[in-house]
Amino acid sequence: MHSLELRFKYPDAKTAETVMKALDPDNGGYVSTVQQDNILIFRMKAENAGSLRNTADDLLACIKIAEETIGLGAR
């Protein structure tokens, strides 16, 4: 089993919560998300590296869209 944890820091807790809520529908069963104040922690597991990479790629694409939608622009 392979695992990956990604952390994203936002300007404030409200922004982090907004991004987290935007991603919840897409992450069901694949990615768990924890908010610690203004930081989002994404954890994912997969049976093989290829599946883990696909999950991470999808997550990063969704994060980018959510951030652009709320006006954060490129990270």
C-alpha positions as CSV (number, residue, x, y, z in Angstrom):
1,M,0.0,0.0,0.0
2,H,1.3,3.5,-0.9
3,S,0.3,6.7,0.8
4,L,0.7,10.4,0.2
5,E,0.0,13.5,2.4
6,L,-0.2,17.0,0.9
7,R,-0.5,20.2,2.9
8,F,-1.8,23.5,1.6
9,K,-1.6,26.7,3.6
10,Y,-4.2,29.4,2.9
11,P,-4.5,33.0,4.0
12,D,-7.1,32.2,6.7
13,A,-9.3,29.4,8.0
14,K,-12.4,30.6,6.0
15,T,-10.5,30.3,2.7
16,A,-9.3,26.8,3.7
17,E,-12.8,25.8,4.6
18,T,-14.2,27.1,1.3
19,V,-11.6,25.1,-0.7
20,M,-12.3,22.0,1.4
21,K,-16.0,22.2,0.8
22,A,-15.5,22.7,-2.9
23,L,-13.5,19.5,-3.1
24,D,-15.6,17.2,-0.9
25,P,-17.8,15.8,-3.6
26,D,-14.8,14.8,-5.7
27,N,-12.8,13.3,-2.9
28,G,-15.3,10.7,-1.5
29,G,-13.5,7.5,-0.9
30,Y,-10.2,8.5,-2.4
31,V,-8.9,11.4,-0.3
32,S,-9.4,12.3,3.3
33,T,-9.2,15.9,4.2
34,V,-8.5,17.5,7.6
35,Q,-8.5,21.2,8.3
36,Q,-6.2,22.7,10.9
37,D,-7.0,26.4,11.1
38,N,-5.7,27.7,7.7
39,I,-4.1,24.5,6.6
40,L,-5.7,21.7,4.6
41,I,-4.1,18.2,4.9
42,F,-5.0,15.8,2.2
43,R,-4.2,12.1,2.7
44,M,-4.6,9.4,0.1
45,K,-3.7,5.7,-0.2
46,A,-3.6,3.3,-3.2
47,E,-2.6,-0.2,-3.9
48,N,0.0,0.9,-6.4
49,A,2.1,4.0,-7.3
50,G,0.2,4.6,-10.6
51,S,-3.2,4.8,-8.9
52,L,-1.8,7.0,-6.2
53,R,-0.3,9.3,-8.8
54,N,-3.7,9.5,-10.7
55,T,-5.5,10.3,-7.5
56,A,-2.9,13.1,-6.6
57,D,-3.1,14.5,-10.2
58,D,-6.9,14.7,-10.0
59,L,-6.8,16.3,-6.6
60,L,-4.2,18.9,-7.7
61,A,-6.3,19.8,-10.7
62,C,-9.4,20.2,-8.5
63,I,-7.5,22.3,-6.0
64,K,-6.3,24.6,-8.8
65,I,-9.8,25.1,-10.1
66,A,-11.2,25.7,-6.6
67,E,-8.5,28.3,-5.8
68,E,-9.0,30.1,-9.1
69,T,-12.7,30.2,-8.6
70,I,-12.3,32.0,-5.3
71,G,-9.7,34.4,-6.7
72,L,-6.5,32.9,-5.3
73,G,-4.9,32.6,-8.8
74,A,-1.9,30.5,-9.4
75,R,0.0,29.0,-6.5
